[in-house]
Amino acid sequence: MTVNMGGRVGRHGMLGVVVSLVLLGGCAGAPADGAPEGSGTLTVYSGRSEELVGPLLDKLEGAVGTEVEVRYGSTGEMSAQLLEEGAASPADVFFSQDAGALGALSAAGLLTPLPAEAVQPLPQRYRAADASWVAISARARVVAYNPDRVPVADLPAGLDDLLAPRWSGKVGYAPSNASWLSFVTGVRLVRGEDGARQWLTAFAAQQPQRFDGNGAIVDAVASGIVDAGLVNHYYLYEKTAEVDPSTYPVRNHYVPNDPLGLVNVAGAGVVAASDNQEAARRAVAYLLSADSQQYLVDETGEYPVIDGIVPGREHGLAPLDSLSPPDVDLADLASLEETEALLQEVGLL
């Protein structure tokens, strides 16, 4: 594989995915019997970092039967490049860190629909209505908190609970982090522009503490610099990979039916301009295979989007379908420019 560096579900469900993979032309390992090998080089634009998914994408050549070139960068950079290149893009597959970018590319007509058999096994929430993209893994927003400092009775049941005096100066957030921007976009979708502005203005008055990223927030929660932080669920697992989770002073609090519990996805789609459509579909199929899903659960701590995947490491992940995220169309998370403007207005960016 050539790598070019840019910038940074139940038994029946599992059977459905396996059938989808066969119909798409095979999954891990050599291409399925009778399936023609891809022609030329398959080019993947990855908005997921090489550190996270490089070992997974290294296996694509065996799955699609052709040489694979991966170009890495941030999801924003790679989606902007696709938008600029349009029909002249050399990309065959786009692997995105979030659903918003996929929604934007789909709206621009740059992704081509996947076969119905490929998308049907996934819950409707985790696939495009027009089948132009599918989720590959999922992650939940949580309130990471220090159990030595926060009684369970004080944990927020929703956004407005964070406006109580108890939380003044004691909540961490990462203003430039993509997951924070998606969360705020979710607030806009649930409450509308005026409602989001009202909550954000009140949250800013609480003087939340700024950090460079989710990992730094979890560190600050553990050390008592803040009592809680707004992060993605798997950052706790990164911190407890080499220590006893029961003694590490951070826990994840899941908030149902509220933007604090937004579930976003990483996902993939086939680029409409690709002249290697069959191999591109097989690449997406591989990312939905049990082999790929197991890697994502074990190595990144994310949620699988197909049934039957049991974590090889003890993450304590509740089943994805046990979460109750707010009812938003994940493709609508694409409106990040409006989110950034609103955050700038209220002083949180």
Residue pairs with C-beta under 8 A, 6 or more apart in sequence:
1 57
1 58
1 60
1 61
1 67
1 68
1 69
1 70
2 41
2 67
2 68
2 69
2 70
3 50
3 54
3 69
3 70
3 71
3 72
4 69
4 70
4 71
4 72
5 50
5 71
5 72
6 71
6 72
6 73
6 77
6 78
6 81
7 72
7 73
7 74
7 77
8 49
8 72
8 73
8 74
8 77
9 17
9 121
9 122
9 123
9 304
9 305
9 306
9 307
9 308
9 320
9 321
10 307
10 308
11 307
11 308
12 307
13 121
13 306
13 307
13 308
14 290
14 306
14 307
14 308
16 120
16 121
17 121
17 288
17 289
17 290
17 306
17 307
19 117
20 115
20 117
20 118
20 119
20 120
20 121
20 285
20 288
21 27
21 285
21 286
21 288
21 289
22 32
23 115
23 117
23 118
24 115
24 117
24 118
24 281
24 282
24 284
24 285
25 31
25 32
25 35
25 278
25 281
25 282
25 285
26 32
26 35
26 63
26 282
26 285
27 63
27 282
27 285
27 286
27 288
27 289
27 290
27 291
28 59
28 62
28 63
28 286
28 289
28 291
28 292
29 62
29 63
30 62
30 65
31 37
31 63
31 64
31 65
31 282
35 65
35 282
36 65
36 278
37 65
37 66
37 279
38 64
38 65
38 66
38 276
38 278
38 279
38 282
39 66
39 276
39 279
40 66
40 67
40 275
40 276
41 66
41 67
41 68
41 69
41 276
42 60
42 64
42 66
42 67
42 68
42 69
42 92
42 93
42 276
42 279
42 280
42 283
43 68
43 69
43 70
43 71
43 90
43 91
43 92
43 93
44 57
44 60
44 68
44 69
44 70
44 71
44 91
44 92
44 93
44 94
44 95
44 283
45 71
45 73
45 78
45 81
45 82
45 91
45 93
45 94
45 95
45 271
46 53
46 57
46 70
46 71
46 72
46 73
46 78
46 95
47 73
47 74
47 75
47 76
47 77
47 78
47 79
47 94
47 95
47 96
47 97
47 98
47 101
48 72
48 75
48 95
48 96
48 97
48 266
49 72
50 70
50 72
52 299
52 300
53 95
54 70
55 295
55 299
56 287
56 292
56 295
56 296
56 299
57 68
57 70
57 95
59 286
59 291
59 292
60 68
60 70
60 283
60 286
61 67
61 68
63 282
63 283
63 285
63 286
63 289
64 279
64 280
64 282
64 283
64 286
65 279
65 282
66 276
66 279
68 283
71 78
71 91
73 81
74 97
74 178
75 96
75 97
75 98
75 101
75 178
76 101
76 178
78 94
78 96
78 101
79 94
79 96
79 101
79 104
79 105
81 89
82 89
82 91
82 94
82 105
82 110
82 271
83 104
83 105
83 108
83 110
85 91
85 273
86 110
86 273
87 272
87 273
88 273
89 110
89 271
89 273
91 271
91 273
91 274
92 270
92 271
92 274
92 276
92 277
92 279
92 280
92 283
93 268
93 269
93 270
93 271
93 274
93 280
93 283
93 284
94 101
94 102
94 105
94 111
94 268
94 269
94 271
95 136
95 266
95 267
95 268
95 287
96 102
96 133
96 266
96 267
96 268
96 269
97 178
97 266
98 178
98 179
98 182
98 264
98 265
98 266
98 267
98 333
99 133
99 135
99 264
99 265
99 267
99 330
99 331
99 333
100 182
100 185
100 330
100 331
100 332
100 333
100 334
100 335
100 336
101 334
102 111
102 128
102 132
102 133
102 267
102 268
102 269
102 331
103 128
103 329
103 330
103 331
103 332
103 333
103 334
104 334
105 111
105 133
105 269
106 128
106 130
106 132
106 133
106 269
106 331
107 331
107 334
109 272
110 271
110 272
110 273
111 128
111 132
111 133
111 269
111 270
111 271
111 272
112 132
112 269
112 270
112 271
112 272
112 274
112 277
113 130
113 131
113 132
114 131
114 132
114 133
114 134
114 269
114 270
114 281
114 284
115 131
115 281
116 131
118 131
118 134
118 281
118 284
118 285
118 288
119 127
119 128
119 131
119 134
121 306
122 134
122 135
122 305
122 306
123 305
123 321
125 263
125 325
125 330
126 134
126 135
126 138
126 265
126 267
126 305
126 330
127 133
127 134
127 135
128 134
128 269
128 331
129 329
129 331
132 269
133 267
133 268
133 269
134 267
134 268
134 269
134 284
134 288
134 305
135 265
135 266
135 267
135 305
135 330
136 265
136 266
136 267
136 268
136 287
136 288
136 292
136 296
136 305
137 265
137 266
137 293
137 296
137 297
137 300
137 302
137 303
137 304
137 305
138 263
138 264
138 265
138 266
138 302
138 303
138 304
138 305
138 320
139 179
139 232
139 233
139 234
139 263
139 264
139 265
139 266
139 302
139 303
140 232
140 233
140 254
140 261
140 262
140 263
140 303
140 323
140 325
141 179
141 183
141 230
141 231
141 232
141 233
141 255
141 259
141 260
141 261
141 262
141 263
141 264
142 231
142 232
142 233
142 236
142 252
142 253
142 254
142 255
142 260
142 261
143 155
143 156
143 228
143 229
143 230
143 252
143 253
143 255
143 260
144 217
144 218
144 221
144 228
144 229
144 230
144 231
144 235
144 236
144 250
144 251
144 252
144 253
145 155
145 221
145 227
145 228
145 229
145 250
145 251
145 253
146 221
146 222
146 224
146 227
146 228
146 249
146 250
146 251
147 249
147 250
147 251
148 224
148 249
149 224
149 227
150 227
150 228
154 166
155 253
156 162
156 167
156 253
156 255
156 260
157 255
157 258
158 255
158 257
158 258
158 260
159 187
159 199
159 258
159 259
159 260
160 199
161 167
162 171
162 203
162 206
162 260
163 199
163 202
163 203
163 206
167 206
167 227
167 228
168 206
168 207
169 206
169 207
169 208
169 209
170 209
170 226
170 227
170 228
171 206
171 208
171 209
171 226
171 227
171 228
171 229
171 230
172 208
172 209
172 210
172 211
172 216
172 217
172 220
172 221
172 225
172 226
172 228
172 229
172 230
173 180
173 208
173 209
173 210
173 211
173 217
173 229
173 230
173 348
174 180
174 210
174 211
174 212
174 213
174 214
174 216
174 217
174 231
175 210
175 343
175 348
175 349
176 212
176 349
177 213
177 214
179 214
179 231
179 232
179 264
180 230
181 336
181 339
181 340
181 343
182 262
182 264
182 333
182 336
183 230
183 259
183 260
183 262
184 196
184 200
184 339
184 342
184 343
185 332
185 333
185 335
185 336
185 338
185 339
186 259
186 262
186 326
186 328
186 333
187 195
187 196
187 199
187 200
187 259
188 196
188 335
188 338
188 339
188 342
189 326
189 328
189 329
189 332
189 333
190 259
190 326
190 328
191 198
191 199
191 259
193 338
193 342
196 342
197 342
197 345
197 346
200 342
200 343
200 346
200 348
201 346
203 348
204 346
204 347
204 348
208 348
209 220
209 225
209 226
211 217
211 220
211 229
214 229
214 231
214 232
214 235
215 235
215 238
215 239
217 226
217 229
217 230
217 231
217 235
218 229
218 231
218 235
218 236
218 238
218 239
218 250
219 239
220 226
220 229
221 227
221 228
221 229
221 249
221 250
222 239
222 248
222 249
222 250
228 253
230 260
233 252
233 254
233 301
234 300
234 301
234 302
234 315
236 248
236 250
236 251
236 252
237 301
237 313
237 315
238 301
239 248
239 250
240 248
241 313
245 314
245 316
254 261
254 318
254 323
255 261
256 323
256 324
256 325
257 324
257 325
257 326
258 326
259 326
261 323
261 324
261 325
261 326
262 325
262 326
262 328
263 303
263 320
263 323
263 325
264 330
264 333
265 305
265 330
266 302
268 283
268 284
268 287
269 284
270 277
270 280
270 281
270 284
271 280
274 280
286 292
288 305
288 306
290 306
290 308
290 309
293 304
293 305
293 306
293 309
294 304
294 309
294 312
296 302
296 304
297 303
297 304
297 309
297 311
297 312
297 315
297 317
298 311
298 312
298 313
301 313
301 315
301 317
303 317
303 320
304 320
305 320
311 317
340 349
343 349
